[in-house]
Amino acid sequence: MNVSAVAAALAASALLIGVAGCGSNKSSSPSSTGVKAPLTPVNVGSRGNMAVGRAADASKSVGLMMFTEGKAFVVLEFNSPPNDPVPADVVLGLARKQDAGIKAGTPS
């Protein structure tokens, strides 16, 4: 299994854990409370997935994006007040900019 395949598998697993809201820790660490939202495949990097919705504990809104690009494994998390979620198009736009930056800075 190559590095990209391993990174993609890890990304999918980590996103599912974050989406499921398995954690109950109220710290500010990424995805500590998960997000209650459907997992949406997106055209960013390789195997990009996004979820935007309320945190599992309803304390905030969470936008979560994960994808791989070459050997890079990328996790972007956006937190906002419970009734003011980050728009999905903003999350997607920033992820695409991050992907482009990785592509531009990654040697062949």
C-alpha positions in Angstrom: 0.0 0.0 0.0 1.5 3.4 -1.0 1.7 6.4 1.3 -1.2 8.2 -0.5 -3.5 5.2 0.0 -2.6 5.0 3.7 -3.2 8.8 4.1 -6.6 8.6 2.4 -7.6 5.7 4.6 -6.6 7.6 7.7 -8.5 10.7 6.5 -11.7 8.8 6.0 -11.4 7.1 9.4 -10.6 10.3 11.2 -13.4 12.2 9.5 -15.9 9.5 10.4 -14.8 9.6 14.0 -15.2 13.4 14.0 -18.6 13.2 12.4 -19.8 10.5 14.7 -19.0 12.8 17.7 -17.4 10.0 19.7 -15.6 12.5 22.0 -17.2 14.2 25.0 -14.2 16.3 26.0 -15.1 20.0 26.1 -11.6 21.2 25.3 -10.9 23.3 22.3 -9.0 20.5 20.5 -10.0 19.8 17.0 -13.2 17.6 16.7 -13.3 17.1 20.4 -17.1 17.1 20.3 -17.6 15.9 16.7 -20.2 17.3 14.3 -23.7 16.1 13.6 -23.9 16.4 9.9 -23.9 14.2 6.8 -20.5 13.3 5.3 -20.3 14.9 1.8 -17.7 13.8 -0.8 -16.2 16.9 -2.4 -13.8 17.5 -5.3 -10.8 18.7 -3.3 -7.5 16.8 -3.3 -7.9 13.1 -3.2 -10.9 11.7 -1.5 -12.1 15.0 0.0 -14.9 14.9 2.5 -16.7 17.7 4.3 -19.3 18.0 7.1 -20.9 21.2 8.3 -23.3 21.3 11.2 -23.7 21.5 14.9 -21.3 20.0 17.4 -22.5 16.8 19.0 -22.9 18.7 22.3 -24.7 21.7 20.5 -22.1 24.1 22.0 -21.0 25.4 18.6 -21.2 25.0 14.8 -18.4 23.0 13.2 -17.2 22.9 9.6 -14.8 20.0 9.0 -12.9 19.2 5.8 -10.4 16.4 5.3 -8.5 15.4 2.1 -5.2 14.1 1.0 -2.9 15.7 -1.6 0.2 13.6 -2.5 1.8 12.7 0.8 -0.1 15.5 2.7 -3.0 14.7 5.0 -5.1 17.8 5.5 -7.7 18.6 8.2 -9.4 21.9 8.3 -11.8 22.7 11.1 -13.9 25.8 11.5 -15.8 26.7 14.7 -18.5 29.3 15.1 -21.4 30.2 17.3 -24.2 27.5 17.5 -26.6 29.5 15.3 -24.1 30.9 12.8 -22.4 28.0 11.0 -19.6 28.6 8.5 -21.2 28.3 5.0 -20.3 25.1 3.2 -19.1 27.1 0.2 -16.6 29.1 2.4 -15.2 25.8 3.8 -15.0 24.4 0.3 -13.3 27.5 -1.1 -10.7 27.7 1.6 -10.0 23.9 1.2 -9.4 24.4 -2.5 -7.0 27.3 -1.8 -5.1 25.1 0.7 -5.0 22.3 -1.9 -3.6 24.6 -4.5 -1.0 25.8 -2.1 0.1 22.3 -1.3 0.3 21.4 -5.0 2.4 24.5 -5.7 4.8 23.9 -2.9 5.1 20.1 -3.3 8.2 19.0 -5.3 7.6 16.3 -7.9 
